[in-house]
Amino acid sequence: MHLQAPPFPLPRLRRRPLGPRLGVRTVRAGLVLAFGMRSVSRVPNAAYTAAVPRGTDYALARRAVLRDLRLGTRAREDVCDAHPELVRAARNVGEPATADCPVCGGGELYFVSYVYGDGLKAANGCCLSYPGELDKLRAKHDEFDCYVVEVCVDCRWNHLGRRELHGRRHAG
């Protein structure tokens, strides 16, 4: 197969110089210089460190899934497929949501929080079952993730709501 040139002129792409290649890779935070060079310690600007995100909100992905469901691009079986253990955890230890389910309109919507981290040992992968548990884990461990899942026990809708970083390293 032979490709022909288009009947119109293509714009010329100019590459900007990337700067001198010194063998030094600077990390964006400006704290580490690698490849065997001595490290330079700088005090980061406080205006930038306060804005570091400590989590991820999945609201845009949720809205896209619900939009696709409304338009018929996705089937209800594809989005209402919660695992039975997730539904059981929502029913028994989940935190009730103030809003109704976005799919079925029922009021049985819960938030279930799961924690994951290297240092959690026995608590790794478990759902939080009582209110003060997250605070105890936060005080005891350096770093771990908390995933909050939105679950409807009526239609089995589930979606990852947010991911948060917790621990002593992220306190304050």
Backbone torsions as a table, in degrees:
resi	resn	phi	psi	omega
1	MET	NA	129.8	-176.8
2	HIS	-110.7	127.8	179.3
3	LEU	-91.0	133.9	179.0
4	GLN	-99.6	155.1	177.2
5	ALA	-71.4	146.6	178.5
6	PRO	-68.0	156.1	-177.2
7	PRO	-74.6	-0.5	179.8
8	PHE	-120.7	155.4	-178.3
9	PRO	-73.9	139.3	177.6
10	LEU	-86.8	141.1	178.0
11	PRO	-68.5	146.5	178.3
12	ARG	-83.4	133.2	178.7
13	LEU	-95.2	126.2	178.0
14	ARG	-102.9	133.0	176.8
15	ARG	-96.5	130.9	174.6
16	ARG	-80.7	145.2	177.5
17	PRO	-63.8	141.1	-178.1
18	LEU	-82.9	-3.4	-178.9
19	GLY	98.9	176.5	-177.4
20	PRO	-69.1	141.4	176.4
21	ARG	-95.6	96.8	-175.6
22	LEU	-102.4	0.3	-175.7
23	GLY	79.2	15.5	-178.0
24	VAL	-117.2	126.3	177.2
25	ARG	-108.0	118.8	-179.2
26	THR	-99.5	125.2	177.0
27	VAL	-76.4	145.6	-172.7
28	ARG	-53.1	-36.5	-179.7
29	ALA	-67.6	-15.9	176.5
30	GLY	78.9	19.6	-175.7
31	LEU	-104.6	-17.9	-173.6
32	VAL	-128.8	132.6	168.8
33	LEU	-115.6	128.6	-171.9
34	ALA	-108.4	-170.4	179.7
35	PHE	67.0	44.7	171.5
36	GLY	80.4	-0.9	178.6
37	MET	-83.2	159.2	179.4
38	ARG	-68.5	144.9	-178.4
39	SER	-83.6	143.4	179.7
40	VAL	-109.6	124.7	178.8
41	SER	-99.0	127.9	176.6
42	ARG	-124.0	149.2	174.0
43	VAL	-83.5	118.9	-178.4
44	PRO	-67.4	150.5	179.3
45	ASN	-65.6	128.8	-176.9
46	ALA	-63.0	-27.5	179.9
47	ALA	-66.7	-28.8	-179.2
48	TYR	-88.6	-32.8	-177.4
49	THR	-72.9	-26.8	-179.6
50	ALA	-71.6	-24.0	-175.9
51	ALA	-94.0	7.0	-179.9
52	VAL	-66.9	123.7	-178.5
53	PRO	-70.2	136.8	179.1
54	ARG	-107.7	18.6	179.7
55	GLY	-176.2	175.7	-179.7
56	THR	-129.7	130.0	177.4
57	ASP	-101.0	131.4	-177.1
58	TYR	-104.2	31.2	-178.4
59	ALA	-66.0	-37.7	179.5
60	LEU	-66.5	-40.5	177.3
61	ALA	-65.3	-37.9	178.0
62	ARG	-63.3	-45.6	178.9
63	ARG	-62.6	-36.9	178.8
64	ALA	-66.3	-40.8	178.5
65	VAL	-65.2	-43.5	179.5
66	LEU	-66.9	-36.4	175.9
67	ARG	-63.7	-44.9	178.5
68	ASP	-63.2	-35.3	177.0
69	LEU	-66.1	-42.7	178.7
70	ARG	-65.0	-38.5	-178.5
71	LEU	-78.7	-11.8	-179.9
72	GLY	89.5	5.9	178.0
73	THR	-70.4	-33.5	177.0
74	ARG	-114.6	145.5	176.8
75	ALA	-86.0	154.9	180.0
76	ARG	-63.4	-30.9	178.8
77	GLU	-65.9	-25.3	179.8
78	ASP	-76.0	-29.6	-177.3
79	VAL	-102.8	-20.8	179.4
80	CYS	-104.9	68.0	-173.7
81	ASP	-131.3	37.6	-176.8
82	ALA	-63.7	140.9	176.5
83	HIS	-65.7	145.0	180.0
84	PRO	-56.8	-33.6	178.0
85	GLU	-68.2	-35.1	177.0
86	LEU	-67.7	-40.6	177.4
87	VAL	-65.7	-40.3	178.3
88	ARG	-64.6	-41.9	178.2
89	ALA	-64.9	-38.6	178.6
90	ALA	-64.9	-42.6	-178.2
91	ARG	-66.7	-37.9	-172.0
92	ASN	-95.2	-39.8	-175.6
93	VAL	-126.1	2.2	-178.7
94	GLY	-72.5	156.0	177.1
95	GLU	-91.8	123.5	-178.3
96	PRO	-62.7	138.1	178.4
97	ALA	-88.6	154.8	179.8
98	THR	-82.3	-23.8	-178.5
99	ALA	-92.6	163.2	175.6
100	ASP	-85.0	166.5	178.6
101	CYS	-63.7	133.1	-179.1
102	PRO	-72.9	-13.9	-177.6
103	VAL	-97.5	-54.9	-175.2
104	CYS	-100.3	-13.7	179.8
105	GLY	79.6	5.4	179.6
106	GLY	-76.3	161.4	-178.1
107	GLY	-94.6	12.4	-177.8
108	GLU	-96.8	52.7	-179.6
109	LEU	-102.7	131.1	-177.0
110	TYR	-130.7	158.5	171.5
111	PHE	-110.9	126.4	178.0
112	VAL	-115.2	130.0	-177.9
113	SER	-108.8	128.4	176.5
114	TYR	-116.3	143.8	179.4
115	VAL	-115.9	140.8	178.6
116	TYR	-138.7	137.1	176.8
117	GLY	-177.8	153.4	-178.1
118	ASP	-64.8	-37.8	-175.7
119	GLY	-89.2	1.5	-176.0
120	LEU	-76.1	-23.0	179.6
121	LYS	55.4	-105.6	-174.6
122	ALA	-70.4	-27.2	-178.5
123	ALA	-84.0	-6.3	-178.1
124	ASN	-64.8	123.3	177.8
125	GLY	84.9	5.5	-178.6
126	CYS	-95.2	155.5	175.1
127	CYS	-89.4	150.6	179.6
128	LEU	-77.3	124.9	-172.2
129	SER	-107.9	-14.8	176.7
130	TYR	-138.6	156.8	-168.9
131	PRO	-58.5	-39.5	-175.5
132	GLY	-85.9	1.7	-175.0
133	GLU	-65.8	-39.8	179.6
134	LEU	-64.6	-39.9	178.6
135	ASP	-65.1	-39.1	177.7
136	LYS	-65.5	-42.9	178.4
137	LEU	-66.1	-37.9	179.9
138	ARG	-63.0	-38.6	-179.1
139	ALA	-77.2	-24.9	-173.4
140	LYS	-92.4	-29.9	-172.5
141	HIS	-116.8	153.2	-178.1
142	ASP	-72.4	-46.4	-174.7
143	GLU	-156.2	135.7	173.2
144	PHE	-159.9	163.8	-179.8
145	ASP	-104.6	145.4	174.5
146	CYS	-123.0	119.9	178.5
147	TYR	-103.9	127.3	-180.0
148	VAL	-108.2	119.5	-176.5
149	VAL	-111.1	134.7	177.6
150	GLU	-92.4	125.7	-174.4
151	VAL	-135.1	134.2	172.2
152	CYS	-106.0	124.8	-177.9
153	VAL	-81.5	-13.7	178.3
154	ASP	-80.0	-56.3	-175.8
155	CYS	-103.1	-3.1	178.7
156	ARG	70.4	24.9	172.1
157	TRP	-64.9	137.7	174.6
158	ASN	-149.0	142.7	178.0
159	HIS	-155.7	141.0	176.5
160	LEU	-69.8	117.4	-177.0
161	GLY	-84.0	-48.4	-179.4
162	ARG	-161.4	160.1	175.6
163	ARG	-123.3	129.1	-176.8
164	GLU	-125.4	143.2	174.2
165	LEU	-94.1	131.3	179.8
166	HIS	-132.2	171.1	177.3
167	GLY	123.0	177.1	-178.7
168	ARG	-64.6	-30.2	-179.4
169	ARG	-67.2	-26.9	-176.5
170	HIS	-111.0	19.0	-179.6
171	ALA	-72.0	148.2	174.3
172	GLY	104.7	NA	NA
